[in-house]
Amino acid sequence: MTVAANVRDFLAGLTVSLDPVERFRAAIGVPDPFQVEILRSDPANDPQDAMLCCVASRQIGKSTAIAALAWDDATRGKTVLIACPSLRQSTELLRRVVEFKNADPFAPKVVRQVQTEIETMNGGRIISIPATDNARGMTCDTLILDEAAFHEDEAITALLPMRRSTGRTLMISTPNGRQGFFWEVFSEKKARIIFARSVDSNRPDVLSKVEYDRRFMADFRFRQEHLCEFLSGNGTQLISWDTLSRATDNTEKALVL
């Protein structure tokens, strides 16, 4: 049976509107597993998704995941607030959102675009700002804290109440020692934890970068940047990766006494 092109386009657009992962595929290709996990998070289906803590290596696709999540939410008429440690980073992240939007064949029309904000014709908004404790007064459906481990605690405290009760918060960052709000949420398991380690990737470009950095980077820096270890000042890890892996291993049988 032959399906008319306009029918195929309609069905493809419907699929994309129902699944952010399909929008990702249509725009730029196959997402990594951690990106799928972030994109399909939904507090309406799982209350634990109201707070996501993604511990990620650098250059693993964090900005792409943020751009995809922010843009998909905006296409659904939601308001997304992205907070970064600096103005330069917030501006760059909004550029990544624009790049994703331009690659999306099913993108709704943008009616307003300035240095810090994008607004779609259906009322969706994406606002990207530097995180400070003066960033008050806005309300959002999705709050994204980029490089959250490098935010001041006071700024995070000011930003968190901006999320609507039905919305979600995504904190995504490379570790920055055993300190601050990001470390506290991770270590006390106050959120759904997602790992995105470069050493676990199957992408040749990522693995090539890992091996390069392994050769030339100090061990302390490599463990933090690529192994996603939370290290103290002398490079000692409080919770080893193996311990964390075993703690989340669902294949172990219960101990019967």
C-alpha positions in Angstrom: 0.0 0.0 0.0 1.3 3.4 -1.0 1.0 6.2 1.5 0.8 9.7 0.3 3.6 12.1 1.2 1.4 14.4 3.1 0.0 11.5 5.2 3.6 10.3 5.9 4.5 13.9 7.0 1.4 14.1 9.2 2.2 10.7 10.9 5.9 11.7 11.3 4.9 15.0 12.9 2.4 13.2 15.2 5.1 10.8 16.3 7.6 13.6 17.0 4.9 15.5 19.0 4.4 12.5 21.3 8.0 11.5 21.9 10.9 13.9 22.4 13.4 11.1 21.4 11.8 10.9 18.0 12.2 14.7 17.6 15.9 14.2 18.5 16.2 11.5 15.9 14.5 13.7 13.2 16.7 16.7 14.0 20.2 15.3 14.5 20.3 11.5 14.7 20.5 8.7 17.3 20.7 10.0 21.0 23.0 8.5 23.6 21.3 6.4 26.4 21.6 9.2 29.0 20.0 11.6 26.6 17.1 9.2 26.1 16.7 9.0 29.8 16.6 12.7 30.2 14.3 13.3 27.3 11.7 10.7 28.5 11.7 11.9 32.1 8.2 12.9 33.1 7.0 13.8 36.6 3.4 13.0 35.5 4.4 9.4 35.1 7.1 9.1 37.8 7.3 11.6 40.7 11.0 10.9 41.0 11.5 12.7 37.7 10.7 16.0 39.3 14.4 16.2 40.2 17.1 14.8 37.9 20.8 14.8 38.8 22.9 13.9 35.8 26.6 13.4 36.6 28.3 13.8 33.2 31.8 14.0 31.7 32.8 17.0 29.6 32.2 16.9 25.9 29.8 13.9 26.3 26.7 15.8 24.8 25.4 17.7 27.8 24.6 20.8 25.8 22.9 18.8 23.1 20.7 17.1 25.8 19.8 20.4 27.3 19.0 22.0 23.9 16.8 19.0 22.9 14.9 18.9 26.2 14.4 22.7 26.2 13.3 22.9 22.6 10.9 19.9 22.9 9.3 21.4 26.0 8.9 24.8 24.2 7.1 23.1 21.3 4.6 21.8 23.8 3.9 25.4 25.1 6.0 25.0 28.2 8.4 27.6 29.8 12.0 26.5 30.2 14.5 28.4 32.3 18.2 27.5 31.7 20.7 28.8 34.3 24.4 28.7 33.7 27.4 29.8 35.8 28.2 32.7 33.5 26.6 35.0 30.8 28.9 33.5 28.1 27.7 30.0 28.9 24.1 31.0 29.0 24.4 32.7 25.6 26.2 29.8 24.1 23.6 27.3 25.3 20.8 29.4 23.8 22.7 29.2 20.5 22.7 25.4 20.8 18.9 25.5 21.3 18.6 27.6 18.1 20.8 25.1 16.2 18.6 22.3 17.4 15.5 24.2 16.4 16.9 24.9 12.9 17.6 21.2 12.4 14.1 20.2 13.6 11.9 19.5 10.5 8.8 19.9 12.6 9.7 23.0 14.5 6.9 25.4 15.3 7.3 29.1 14.2 9.4 31.3 16.5 7.7 34.6 17.1 10.4 36.2 19.3 14.1 35.6 19.6 16.5 37.8 21.5 19.9 37.2 23.2 18.4 35.5 26.2 15.0 34.2 25.1 13.1 32.3 22.4 9.3 32.3 22.2 7.3 30.0 19.9 3.9 30.7 18.4 2.1 28.3 20.8 3.4 30.2 23.8 6.5 28.1 24.6 9.4 30.0 26.0 13.1 29.2 26.6 15.0 31.7 28.8 18.8 31.3 29.3 20.4 33.3 32.0 23.5 33.4 34.3 22.7 31.9 37.7 22.7 34.5 40.5 20.8 35.0 43.6 19.2 38.0 41.9 17.5 35.8 39.3 14.0 35.9 40.9 10.5 36.6 39.8 10.1 34.0 37.0 8.0 30.8 36.9 8.9 27.8 34.7 7.8 24.3 33.9 11.3 23.0 33.4 14.4 24.3 35.3 17.8 23.4 33.9 20.9 24.0 35.9 23.9 23.6 33.6 27.2 22.8 35.3 25.3 22.8 38.6 28.3 21.8 40.6 29.8 25.2 39.8 26.8 27.2 40.9 26.8 29.2 44.1 24.4 27.6 46.6 22.6 30.9 47.1 21.9 31.1 43.4 20.4 27.6 43.3 18.3 28.4 46.4 16.9 31.4 44.5 16.2 29.4 41.3 14.6 26.2 42.7 11.3 27.9 43.8 10.7 29.1 40.2 9.7 25.6 39.1 6.0 24.9 39.0 4.8 22.1 41.3 4.0 19.9 38.2 7.4 20.6 36.5 10.9 19.2 36.8 14.4 20.3 37.5 17.4 18.9 35.7 20.8 19.5 37.3 23.6 18.3 34.9 27.3 18.8 35.7 30.8 17.4 35.8 31.8 16.8 39.5 33.5 19.7 41.4 34.6 18.0 44.6 32.6 17.0 47.7 30.9 20.4 48.2 27.8 22.3 47.4 24.2 21.6 46.5 24.9 19.3 43.6 27.2 17.1 45.7 24.7 17.0 48.5 21.8 15.9 46.2 24.0 13.3 44.6 25.5 11.9 47.8 22.3 11.8 49.7 20.4 10.4 46.7 17.8 13.1 46.9 17.1 12.9 43.2 17.0 10.4 40.3 20.7 9.9 39.4 21.8 9.6 35.8 25.4 8.9 34.8 26.9 10.0 31.5 30.6 8.9 31.6 32.7 9.3 28.5 34.6 6.1 29.3 31.3 4.2 28.9 30.5 5.7 25.5 30.6 3.7 22.3 31.2 6.7 20.1 34.7 6.6 18.5 35.1 10.4 18.7 34.4 10.4 22.4 36.7 7.4 23.1 39.5 9.0 21.1 39.2 12.1 23.3 39.3 9.9 26.4 42.5 8.2 25.4 44.1 11.5 24.5 43.2 13.0 27.9 44.3 9.9 29.7 47.8 10.3 28.2 48.2 14.0 29.0 45.9 14.9 31.8 46.8 14.7 35.5 45.2 11.6 37.2 43.1 13.7 39.5 41.7 15.8 36.6 41.1 12.7 34.5 39.2 10.9 37.2 37.0 14.0 37.7 36.4 14.9 34.1 36.0 11.4 32.6 35.3 9.0 35.4 32.9 11.4 37.1 34.4 10.9 40.5 33.7 13.3 43.4 37.2 13.9 44.8 38.5 15.9 47.7 41.4 18.3 47.4 44.0 15.6 47.4 42.2 13.4 44.9 40.7 10.9 47.4 37.2 9.7 46.4 34.6 9.4 49.2 32.4 6.9 47.3 34.1 4.8 44.7 32.6 4.1 41.3 32.5 0.4 42.0 30.6 1.0 45.3 28.0 3.1 43.5 27.6 0.6 40.7 27.1 -2.3 43.2 24.6 -0.1 45.1 22.4 0.2 42.0 22.8 -3.4 40.8 19.3 -4.9 40.7 20.5 -8.4 39.7 21.7 -9.2 43.2 19.4 -11.5 45.2 18.1 -10.4 48.6 20.0 -11.7 51.7 17.9 -14.3 53.6 18.8 -14.9 57.2 
